[in-house]
């Protein structure tokens, strides 16, 4: 097993493409396997190296992820490519381990109501699944990451106290999580809240990498990402064209646009290794595969700055 800090070094910014998972959760039509692989390979050529390739969920309910093992296998063969897949139960965990993904992502909801809606299990049972995953991977298995959903507010029950989120992080760390994520699942937060909770979570996580996963529901995605960067966060999620949403989170809409995240990172002086023009061009894959899906993004609309 590679160390989490090798995959996510604190001195380098990592931008992760989650469109192949989060971006496809609520669409009516989705790219076929060949188009997904084209999407992934072209983004890899543009400089991206971290991809959430899908979810190991029941195929009869989530047909868009029926090919997740194939996509993961193809991505894993690309140079320096790190693959991530979501699981919500023990069956999905076993399937993800068999597929050989590099990182298995689990979810612990910040509220009991969303935990039941999203996973049909309690928060404590979700943390038990983290322990199960850590035990099941063995000595050479994948990283185990845990995303705290609804970390800044829940569209089912309302505001979430930061202290409750920090307590969940502590429980996940004790359960053996290698990576912790904070998710603004329904876009409740503004920069002040994101900055404050990021700082506290960073201190609690110490050397354990912390990821911030933002949705642009209320147009705060880029501002919130900037606040997280200012507090030392070095892992940010985004999706091509801002695709995304959660079927079990009322009011959830798309992720922060990864093209705009790259522009933000460059504007703040971070090296990403990502060619922004090549990244924007990958949108053509989505436009062909999902012509009725709205794609967002300021960079795509205005164009990258001239060199």
C-alpha positions in Angstrom: 0.0 0.0 0.0 1.4 3.4 -1.0 1.4 6.0 1.8 -1.4 8.6 1.5 1.2 11.4 1.7 2.9 10.0 -1.4 -0.3 10.3 -3.4 -1.3 13.6 -1.8 1.9 15.4 -0.8 1.3 18.5 1.3 3.6 20.7 -0.8 1.7 20.1 -4.0 -1.9 21.0 -5.0 -3.9 18.0 -6.3 -7.1 18.6 -8.3 -9.3 15.5 -8.6 -11.8 14.9 -11.4 -15.0 13.5 -9.9 -17.2 13.9 -13.0 -17.1 10.2 -13.9 -18.8 9.5 -10.5 -20.5 12.5 -8.9 -21.1 14.0 -12.3 -23.1 11.1 -13.6 -25.2 10.3 -10.6 -28.3 12.3 -11.7 -28.1 12.5 -15.5 -30.7 10.8 -17.8 -28.1 9.9 -20.4 -24.5 9.2 -19.9 -21.4 8.4 -22.0 -20.8 4.8 -22.9 -17.7 3.0 -21.8 -15.7 4.1 -24.9 -16.7 7.8 -24.4 -15.8 7.6 -20.7 -12.4 6.2 -21.5 -11.9 8.9 -24.1 -12.9 11.5 -21.5 -10.5 10.1 -19.0 -7.6 9.6 -21.4 -7.9 13.1 -22.8 -8.0 14.7 -19.3 -4.9 12.6 -18.4 -3.2 14.0 -21.5 -4.1 17.5 -20.3 -2.3 16.8 -17.0 -4.9 15.4 -14.6 -3.8 12.4 -12.6 -6.5 11.7 -10.0 -9.9 10.4 -11.1 -13.0 9.2 -9.3 -13.9 6.6 -11.9 -17.4 5.7 -10.6 -19.4 3.9 -7.9 -19.7 0.2 -7.0 -23.5 0.2 -6.7 -26.2 -2.2 -7.8 -26.2 -2.2 -11.6 -30.0 -2.4 -11.9 -30.3 0.8 -10.0 -27.3 2.7 -11.3 -26.7 1.5 -14.8 -24.4 4.5 -15.5 -21.8 2.7 -13.3 -22.2 -0.8 -14.6 -18.8 -0.5 -16.4 -16.9 1.0 -13.4 -14.5 -2.0 -13.1 -13.6 -1.6 -16.8 -13.1 2.2 -16.5 -11.0 1.7 -13.4 -8.8 -0.9 -15.1 -8.2 1.3 -18.1 -7.4 4.4 -16.0 -5.1 2.4 -13.7 -2.9 1.5 -16.7 -2.2 5.1 -17.5 1.1 6.5 -16.2 0.9 7.9 -12.7 -2.9 7.7 -12.7 -4.6 7.3 -9.3 -8.1 5.8 -9.4 -10.8 6.3 -6.8 -14.2 4.6 -6.5 -17.1 5.1 -4.2 -18.7 2.3 -2.2 -21.7 2.5 0.2 -21.9 -1.1 1.5 -20.0 -4.3 2.1 -20.8 -5.8 -1.4 -19.5 -2.7 -3.1 -16.4 -2.8 -0.9 -15.6 -6.3 -2.0 -16.2 -5.5 -5.7 -13.9 -2.4 -5.4 -11.2 -4.5 -3.8 -11.5 -7.1 -6.6 -11.3 -4.3 -9.2 -8.0 -3.1 -7.8 -8.8 0.6 -7.5 -6.1 2.6 -5.8 -8.5 4.4 -3.3 -11.8 3.4 -1.9 -14.1 6.3 -1.0 -16.7 5.9 1.7 -19.2 8.4 3.1 -20.1 9.3 6.6 -23.0 11.8 6.7 -22.9 14.8 9.1 -26.6 14.2 9.9 -28.5 11.0 10.8 -31.3 12.0 8.4 -29.0 12.1 5.4 -27.1 9.0 6.4 -30.4 7.0 6.4 -31.5 8.6 3.1 -28.1 8.0 1.4 -27.0 4.7 2.8 -29.9 3.3 4.8 -27.6 3.0 7.8 -26.8 5.1 10.9 -23.7 7.3 11.2 -22.2 4.8 13.7 -22.8 2.0 11.2 -21.2 4.0 8.4 -18.1 4.4 10.6 -18.2 0.7 11.2 -17.9 0.2 7.4 -14.8 2.3 7.5 -13.3 -0.1 10.0 -14.4 -3.0 7.9 -12.8 -1.5 4.8 -9.5 -0.9 6.6 -9.5 -4.5 7.8 -10.4 -6.0 4.5 -7.8 -4.3 2.3 -4.9 -6.2 3.8 -1.3 -4.9 3.9 -1.0 -4.0 0.2 -4.5 -2.7 -0.5 -5.9 0.6 -1.5 -6.1 3.8 0.5 -9.4 4.2 2.4 -10.8 7.7 2.3 -13.9 9.1 4.0 -16.0 12.0 2.9 -18.1 13.8 5.5 -21.2 14.6 3.5 -23.4 17.6 4.4 -20.4 18.9 6.4 -21.5 22.6 6.1 -25.3 22.1 6.2 -28.0 19.6 5.3 -31.0 20.2 3.1 -33.0 17.7 5.1 -32.3 19.0 8.7 -30.6 22.4 8.3 -27.4 23.8 9.6 -24.7 21.5 11.0 -22.5 22.4 13.9 -18.7 22.4 13.1 -18.1 20.5 16.4 -20.2 17.6 15.2 -18.2 17.4 12.0 -14.9 17.5 13.9 -16.2 14.7 16.1 -17.0 12.6 13.1 -13.6 13.3 11.6 -12.0 12.1 14.9 -14.0 8.9 14.8 -13.0 8.2 11.2 -9.4 8.8 11.9 -9.6 6.3 14.8 -11.2 3.8 12.5 -8.1 4.0 10.3 -9.1 6.4 7.4 -6.1 7.4 5.3 -7.7 10.5 3.8 -10.5 12.8 5.1 -12.9 14.8 2.9 -15.3 17.6 3.8 -18.2 18.0 1.4 -20.5 21.0 0.9 -23.0 18.6 -0.6 -25.8 21.1 -1.2 -23.9 24.4 -1.3 -24.8 25.8 2.1 -21.4 27.4 2.8 -19.7 30.6 2.1 -15.9 31.4 2.2 -15.9 32.2 5.9 -17.5 28.9 6.9 -15.3 26.9 4.5 -12.1 28.6 5.7 -12.9 28.2 9.4 -13.9 24.5 9.2 -10.9 23.7 6.9 -8.5 25.2 9.4 -9.9 23.2 12.3 -10.1 20.0 10.2 -6.5 20.5 9.0 -5.3 20.8 12.6 -7.2 17.7 13.7 -6.0 15.6 10.7 -2.4 16.6 11.2 -0.5 14.6 8.6 -3.6 12.9 7.2 -4.5 14.5 3.8 -7.7 16.6 3.8 -9.8 17.1 0.7 -12.5 19.7 0.1 -15.4 18.7 -2.1 -17.6 21.6 -3.1 -20.8 22.1 -5.0 -21.7 25.3 -6.7 -25.4 25.2 -5.8 -25.5 28.9 -4.8 -22.6 30.1 -6.9 -20.0 30.0 -4.1 -17.9 27.2 -5.4 -14.8 29.1 -6.6 -14.9 31.5 -3.7 -15.1 28.6 -1.3 -12.2 26.8 -3.0 -10.1 29.9 -2.7 -10.8 30.1 1.0 -9.9 26.4 1.5 -6.6 27.0 -0.4 -5.8 30.0 1.8 -6.2 27.7 4.9 -3.7 25.2 3.6 -6.0 22.6 1.8 -4.1 21.0 -1.0 -6.7 18.6 -2.4 -9.8 19.9 -4.2 -12.5 18.0 -6.2 -14.2 19.3 -9.3 -16.0 18.0 -12.4 -15.8 18.8 -16.0 -18.5 21.3 -17.0 -19.7 21.3 -13.4 -21.6 18.1 -13.7 -22.9 16.6 -10.5 -25.5 16.2 -7.7 -26.7 13.7 -5.2 -30.0 11.8 -5.7 -30.4 11.5 -1.9 -29.7 15.2 -1.1 -32.7 17.5 -1.9 -31.5 20.6 -3.8 -28.0 19.2 -4.7 -26.7 20.5 -8.0 -23.4 20.4 -9.8 -19.8 20.3 -8.5 -17.5 23.2 -8.8 -16.2 23.4 -12.4 -12.8 21.8 -12.6 -11.7 24.0 -15.5 -12.4 27.1 -13.3 -10.6 25.4 -10.4 -7.5 25.1 -12.6 -7.8 28.8 -13.5 -8.1 29.7 -9.8 -5.1 27.6 -8.9 -3.0 29.2 -11.6 -4.2 32.7 -10.6 -3.1 32.0 -7.0 0.3 30.9 -8.1 0.0 27.1 -7.8 1.6 24.8 -10.2 -0.9 22.1 -11.4 0.8 20.6 -14.5 -2.6 20.9 -16.2 -3.0 22.4 -19.7 -6.2 24.5 -19.4 -6.9 24.7 -23.1 -6.6 20.9 -23.5 -8.8 20.4 -20.5 -11.6 22.7 -21.8 -11.5 20.9 -25.2 -12.5 17.6 -23.4 -16.0 19.1 -23.0 -16.6 18.0 -26.6 -16.9 14.5 -25.3 -19.7 15.4 -23.0 -21.4 17.6 -25.6 -21.5 14.7 -28.0 -22.5 12.0 -25.4 -25.0 14.2 -23.4 -26.2 16.9 -25.8 -29.1 17.9 -23.5 -26.9 18.3 -20.4 -26.0 21.9 -19.5 -22.3 22.4 -19.0 -21.1 25.3 -16.9 -17.9 27.2 -16.5 -16.5 30.7 -16.8 -13.2 29.6 -18.5 -15.1 27.7 -21.2 -17.3 30.7 -21.8 -14.6 33.4 -21.9 -11.6 31.3 -22.8 -8.2 31.0 -21.0 -6.1 34.1 -20.7 -3.8 34.7 -23.7 -0.2 33.8 -23.1 
